Each structure stands twice: as structure tokens, then as C-alpha cells.
Amino acid sequence: MTLTQALQQSTCVLSKSGIEDSRIEARILLGHATNLSPVQICTEPQKTLSPEEVDRLQRLIKRRLQHEPTAYIISQREFYGIDFYVDRRVLIPRPETEILVDTVLKTARTRVCYPQRPLTIADIGTGCGAIAVSLALNLPAVKVYATDISPYALQVAALNCRRHQVDGQVILLQGNLLQPLPEPVDLIVANLPYVRKSELPDLSPEIVEFEPRIALDGGESGLERIKQLLEQAREKINAGGCLLLEIGQNQETYVGRLIHRYLNGLNFRFITDLNCIKRVVKIDL
């Protein structure tokens, strides 16, 4: 079987099972089975797969047909141009969260420089560490605290910090939201669960059956974790600081009410994603 034949066959099998972007996913799984890059798959179409490679590919395709996300199958997800290790201990980073990172970077670069100490950022609910590591790599002078209630998620975050050599810059802390922070920080960034408990069964099998529920379940309103963070926020942000949160579609009205309730008097604005969805809320102290 050649690479071309393997790609065509895998694409067809995935497509018939309703897997979206079947050709892209087939190419990723083929590359993982053969240890070939996308460029090699394209430029060496007549290369023959070994029997071992064919067997590996078939086993990978079988896992995908059982709705296991490709990111878990290959233990990798690209986020903000960076490759991260992921497994079932953590939520798979989503492309829309890159807007949150963009907003944090723009905000951090406009902050007043601190001659006595570095700018401090807290990434709350860090998961695999995608946000914290991305910020550390782009802001090498910044100190980043990364908290998560799950010790298993922090194991994955620690691996990614070591992989990208920011383990001396990113400080991992276990605990609930802002509680583990040893000091107030200048910027707080959080991508917390915002799916309503009642909506969880309606999500795709890839999400419901494989991703950690603790990273998805936002409670009855979908915003219980965000509400808790806002309750804790005033004591954990320095004067002149900023809080940036990712939110779900059509949640801006309720989020605005929560901000007025717990951070009354503060200015805030929403930032839209490429689909014109209000995806990030920026609150200035």
C-alpha cells in the first residue's frame, strides 16, 4: 500500500463514519503511523508502507472511529503555533482560545514597566498549560502562575513546561481558582468551564466520552466557575491590573450582570472572535 492509497482509503473510511475534516484527520493519523511529516506525505506519494505501518494506521483509524479525538490518539495538539502534549487528563486546547492569548499579550505589552519586579500573570484553570506556556514564551520577562484544581492536569502542564523550557518561569499551583496564588498579580487570564450542565449530553461523543468533565461543566448556569472567580478577584489583582476571561456564545449579558454584581464600578468590554461571537471579556481595575 502506498501513501496515496493509504490516505485515500483512510479518508474514505472516516468520511463514511461522519468524521468531519476526514482528509485532514486521515493525513494526521497517517503521519503518526509512519513517522512522516505532512510534506513527506505530499512529496513521496508512491512510498510503500511497511506491514507494521499498515497495522499501526489501522489501529489508529479504529480508535478514531470509536470517537476518540485525534489529539488524544497522537498525544499532541498545536496551539498558538506551539505543539503541546495532551491526553485524557486535560481538555484539548481550542483555536478560539488563541484570541484570549492574543488579548493578554497586547494588554501585557501596554502595561507600565515595573522596575522593581517583573509583570505577574495568573493563568487560572491552566489544564495542559497551553495559555501559560504560550504567554511565557512570548513574554520572557514575565512571571506566570498557573493554577488548576486537578493534580492530574498539572502533571500534564508540568510536562509541557519542561518540554518548552519555561518551567523556571511558570509556577504551577494546585487549588481552586485564585486561592493558591501567593500574591496579587497584574493580569489574570482564565478559560474556565462555561457549558451548562444540562447541555453536556448534547455535546459530541468526542467531548462527552473522552474529555474531562471537570474542565467542561460550568454548573447549572454554565457560569458558576466564572462567578466564583469574580468573587475572589478583587483581593488577587493589583491596582491598575486587568482580568481577561473566555466566555461562551450568547453569555455576554449574564457575564455583564456578574461583573456589575461582584466588581461594580469597573470598566469592561467584550472582544469578538472571527465569527463575530463575543468570546473574551476584558475587565480593567
Long-range contacts (C-beta under 8 A, 24 or more apart in sequence): 1-48, 1-49, 1-54, 2-45, 2-46, 2-47, 2-48, 2-49, 3-30, 3-34, 3-36, 3-41, 3-44, 3-45, 3-46, 3-47, 3-49, 4-45, 4-46, 6-30, 6-49, 6-54, 6-57, 7-41, 10-57, 10-61, 13-61, 13-65, 14-61, 14-64, 14-65, 17-65, 19-64, 19-65, 25-64, 25-70, 26-61, 28-70, 28-74, 29-57, 29-60, 29-61, 29-64, 29-70, 29-73, 29-74, 30-57, 32-56, 32-60, 32-73, 32-74, 33-57, 33-60, 67-204, 67-205, 67-206, 67-209, 67-210, 68-206, 68-210, 69-206, 69-210, 69-211, 72-210, 77-128, 77-130, 79-130, 79-134, 80-130, 80-134, 82-130, 82-133, 82-134, 82-137, 82-164, 84-128, 84-129, 84-130, 84-133, 84-160, 85-128, 85-156, 85-159, 85-160, 85-163, 86-128, 86-156, 87-156, 88-210, 88-211, 88-212, 89-150, 89-152, 89-153, 89-155, 89-156, 89-212, 90-127, 90-128, 90-152, 90-153, 90-156, 90-157, 90-212, 90-215, 91-127, 91-128, 91-211, 91-212, 91-215, 91-216, 92-211, 93-127, 93-128, 93-130, 96-246, 96-273, 96-279, 97-130, 97-131, 97-191, 97-246, 99-246, 99-271, 99-273, 99-279, 99-280, 100-131, 100-189, 100-191, 100-244, 100-246, 100-279, 100-280, 101-131, 101-134, 101-135, 103-244, 103-271, 103-280, 103-282, 104-131, 104-135, 104-187, 104-189, 104-244, 105-135, 105-138, 105-139, 107-187, 107-242, 107-244, 107-282, 108-135, 108-139, 108-142, 108-187, 109-139, 111-186, 111-187, 111-240, 112-240, 114-186, 118-142, 118-143, 119-143, 119-186, 119-187, 120-144, 120-145, 120-183, 120-185, 120-186, 120-187, 120-238, 121-145, 121-185, 121-186, 121-187, 121-188, 121-189, 122-146, 122-147, 122-178, 122-181, 122-185, 122-187, 122-188, 122-189, 122-236, 123-147, 123-189, 123-190, 124-177, 124-178, 124-188, 124-189, 124-190, 124-192, 124-229, 125-149, 125-177, 125-190, 125-191, 125-192, 125-193, 125-215, 125-225, 126-153, 126-154, 126-157, 126-172, 127-153, 127-156, 127-157, 127-191, 127-215, 128-153, 128-156, 128-157, 128-160, 129-156, 129-157, 129-158, 129-160, 129-161, 129-170, 129-172, 130-160, 131-189, 131-191, 132-157, 132-161, 132-166, 132-170, 133-160, 133-161, 133-164, 133-166, 133-170, 135-189, 136-161, 136-164, 136-166, 136-169, 136-170, 137-164, 137-166, 140-169, 142-169, 143-169, 143-171, 144-169, 144-170, 144-171, 145-170, 145-171, 145-173, 145-180, 145-181, 145-182, 145-185, 146-170, 146-171, 146-172, 146-173, 147-172, 147-173, 147-174, 147-175, 147-177, 147-178, 147-180, 147-181, 148-172, 148-174, 149-174, 149-175, 149-176, 149-177, 149-214, 150-174, 150-212, 150-214, 150-215, 153-212, 153-215, 176-228, 177-225, 177-228, 177-229, 177-232, 178-229, 178-232, 178-233, 178-236, 179-232, 181-236, 184-235, 184-236, 184-237, 184-238, 184-241, 185-236, 185-237, 185-238, 185-241, 186-237, 186-238, 186-240, 186-241, 186-242, 187-241, 187-242, 187-243, 187-244, 188-229, 188-233, 188-236, 188-237, 188-241, 188-242, 188-243, 188-244, 189-244, 189-245, 190-226, 190-229, 190-243, 190-244, 190-245, 190-246, 191-245, 191-246, 192-218, 192-225, 192-226, 192-229, 192-245, 192-246, 193-217, 193-218, 193-219, 193-222, 193-225, 194-218, 194-222, 194-223, 194-225, 194-226, 194-246, 194-247, 194-248, 194-251, 195-222, 195-248, 196-220, 196-221, 196-222, 197-222, 221-254, 222-248, 222-251, 223-247, 223-251, 223-254, 223-255, 223-258, 226-255, 226-258, 227-258, 227-262, 230-258, 230-259, 230-261, 230-262, 230-263, 231-262, 233-262, 233-263, 234-263, 237-285, 238-285, 239-285, 240-285, 241-285, 242-282, 242-283, 242-284, 242-285, 243-282, 243-283, 243-285, 244-280, 244-281, 244-282, 244-283, 245-280, 245-281, 245-283, 246-279, 246-280, 247-278, 247-279, 247-280, 247-281, 249-277, 249-278, 251-278, 252-278, 252-281, 255-281, 259-283
